[in-house]
Amino acid sequence: MIIKNTRAIIFDMDGTLINSISYHKEAWIRFLKKYNIYLESNQFNAQNHGTIDEMIIRFFGDSVDLNTIKDLGQEKERIYRELYRNDIKEIDGLTNFLIELKSKNIKIGLATNCDTPNIDFILESLNIKKYFDVIIGGHEVVYGKPNPEIYISILNRLG
């Protein structure tokens, strides 16, 4: 059901458009183990917030230089994409809902802590990128969710 006078709807990606959280968890556990950092499965939820850069700093410390932070983040995300590649599928009814929103001239935004490679991986794999009027990733904000910066940015861009 769409609320009367809705002008825009903003989606998250992981856990909203797709059921990918367990794949991120497994990717983090495998990635960190390579660097002798051990994250138990039950500890993941407490650590799973913010941008990829914020998470890398959380695990490796704030003395790591920016290039290393970026490289480590991309290494983790490549593991995630490889794990999820053969299982990727949308939440039931997503495409039909996006089509319905578009038919009612409702703007659609995507606000995700993910960066461009993961955004493209998901949206292109599902062939749904065309439905989004505005997409903002974690690489475009200083602070990732739950900080409201990404929501304020997308609201401004959606008008």
C-alpha positions in Angstrom: 0.0 0.0 0.0 1.3 3.4 -0.9 0.4 6.3 1.3 -1.6 9.0 -0.3 0.5 12.0 -1.5 3.8 10.1 -1.3 6.3 12.0 -3.4 9.3 9.8 -2.9 10.4 6.6 -1.3 14.0 5.9 -0.2 15.4 2.4 0.0 18.4 0.9 1.6 20.0 -2.0 -0.3 21.4 -4.8 1.9 18.6 -6.5 3.7 16.0 -4.3 1.9 16.3 -4.9 -1.8 18.2 -8.1 -1.3 18.9 -10.6 1.5 22.6 -10.2 1.5 23.6 -9.6 5.2 24.7 -13.2 5.8 27.0 -12.9 2.8 28.5 -9.7 4.1 29.0 -11.4 7.5 30.8 -14.4 5.9 32.9 -12.1 3.8 34.0 -10.1 6.8 34.8 -13.2 8.8 36.9 -14.6 5.9 38.6 -11.3 5.1 39.5 -10.5 8.7 40.8 -14.0 9.4 43.4 -13.5 6.6 44.8 -10.6 8.7 44.6 -12.6 12.0 41.6 -10.6 13.2 38.9 -13.0 14.4 35.3 -11.9 14.4 32.8 -14.4 15.8 29.6 -14.7 13.9 27.6 -13.4 17.0 29.8 -10.3 17.1 29.0 -9.2 13.5 25.8 -7.2 14.1 27.5 -4.9 16.7 30.2 -4.1 14.1 28.0 -3.9 11.0 27.4 -0.1 10.7 29.0 2.8 8.8 30.8 3.0 5.5 33.3 0.4 4.4 36.1 2.9 5.3 34.7 3.3 8.8 34.5 -0.4 9.3 38.1 -0.9 8.0 39.3 1.7 10.5 37.3 0.0 13.3 39.1 -3.3 12.7 42.6 -2.1 11.6 42.9 1.1 13.6 43.0 4.8 12.7 46.7 4.9 11.9 46.1 3.1 8.6 46.7 5.4 5.6 43.8 6.2 3.3 45.1 4.2 0.3 45.4 1.1 2.5 41.9 1.7 3.9 40.6 1.8 0.3 42.5 -1.3 -0.8 41.4 -3.3 2.2 37.8 -2.2 1.8 37.8 -3.3 -1.8 39.4 -6.6 -1.0 36.6 -7.4 1.5 34.0 -6.3 -1.0 35.4 -8.5 -3.7 35.1 -11.5 -1.3 31.4 -10.5 -0.7 30.6 -10.2 -4.4 32.2 -13.6 -5.1 30.3 -15.3 -2.3 27.0 -13.7 -3.4 27.3 -13.8 -7.2 25.5 -17.1 -7.7 22.8 -16.5 -5.1 21.8 -12.9 -5.9 18.0 -12.4 -6.0 15.7 -9.5 -5.2 13.3 -9.5 -2.2 10.0 -11.0 -3.4 7.9 -8.5 -5.3 10.5 -5.7 -5.5 10.5 -5.1 -9.3 6.7 -5.0 -9.4 6.7 -2.5 -6.5 9.3 -0.3 -8.3 7.2 -0.4 -11.4 4.1 0.5 -9.4 5.9 3.5 -7.8 7.1 4.7 -11.2 3.6 4.4 -12.6 2.4 6.8 -9.9 5.3 9.2 -10.6 6.8 8.6 -7.2 10.5 9.3 -7.1 12.7 6.4 -5.9 16.0 6.9 -4.1 18.6 4.4 -2.9 20.7 5.3 0.2 23.2 2.6 1.0 26.5 2.4 2.9 27.8 0.4 -0.1 30.1 1.9 -2.7 29.9 2.0 -6.5 31.2 -1.6 -7.3 28.6 -3.2 -4.9 25.8 -0.8 -6.0 26.4 -1.6 -9.6 26.8 -5.3 -8.9 23.4 -5.5 -7.3 21.4 -3.1 -9.4 22.8 -4.4 -12.7 22.5 -8.0 -11.7 18.8 -7.5 -10.9 18.3 -5.1 -13.9 16.6 -2.5 -11.6 19.0 0.5 -11.8 16.7 2.3 -14.3 14.0 2.7 -11.6 16.1 4.8 -9.2 16.1 8.6 -9.6 18.9 9.2 -7.1 21.5 6.8 -5.8 23.9 7.7 -3.0 26.5 5.4 -1.7 28.7 5.4 1.4 31.6 6.6 -0.6 29.7 9.9 -1.1 29.3 10.8 2.6 31.6 11.4 5.5 29.6 9.3 8.0 27.8 6.2 7.2 24.5 5.0 8.7 23.1 5.2 11.2 24.3 8.8 10.9 21.6 10.8 9.1 24.0 12.5 6.6 23.1 10.1 3.7 19.3 10.6 4.2 19.7 14.4 4.3 21.7 14.2 1.1 19.3 12.0 -0.8 16.3 14.1 0.4 18.0 17.2 -1.0 18.8 15.5 -4.3 15.3 14.1 -4.7 13.9 17.6 -4.0 
